[in-house]
């Protein structure tokens, strides 16, 4: 059971910053121990992650998305992608070794969040998940949450979550910063679900620089990089406007 209804959300895939470089750099790390035979990409967009998986030799790939993408923008054959309203229950009547759902959940209203997670766990035991944090800029970001919010939903369905991969890719500039910031893995383990540590919310410098225009505008004129101030450390969670205020106070102190 799957609906072919196109979602009416304000999102244009031609405007996004997703490239093949990120998935091509990330997937070999994801699959370092074992390459899956099948992969489902939920919210696949133009199919960049599907194409990267295919290039690695994953032969059984499929994607669903709620927004139709012109054929000339796709990275995989159109028949490998099906339109689906992700705010409604959906079922492909099969399971996959790996399910991806990367930077998708924030585009859906809060009310169908559990419906989305139900769909993910229905289709696989291992799920690679990321979703925008509060304050993260982007098209139609209507349900931005810290990872612990999604972790709790996975826990309630018998899945344990951990984010070791996030720190493996944190400094890899080939991979888009939103993946480096938000990625975690959920694996089916009913006995342990909910007993694992809570996944911390952090803001990656790449996201921070794109979100706080004040900091971005001043960083060059003040020459912070040339003075050796590091931008690599993760920023502790909290409303981005609060972090920005602290940075502005710091900049005033730094002004010659």
Secondary structure, DSSP 8 states (H G I E B T S, - for coil): ------------GGGS---HHHHHHHHHHHTSS---SEEEEET-TTTHHHHHHHHTT--EEEEEESS---GGG-SS-GGGEEE--TTS----SS-BSEEEEES-GGGS-GGGHHHHHHHHHHHBSEEEEE---TT---TT------HHHHHHHHHTTTEEEE-HHHHHHTT-TTS-HHHHHH-EEEEE-TTTTT-S-----EE-HHHHHHH-HHHHHHHHHHTTTTTT----S-EESS-HHHHHHHHHHHHHHH--
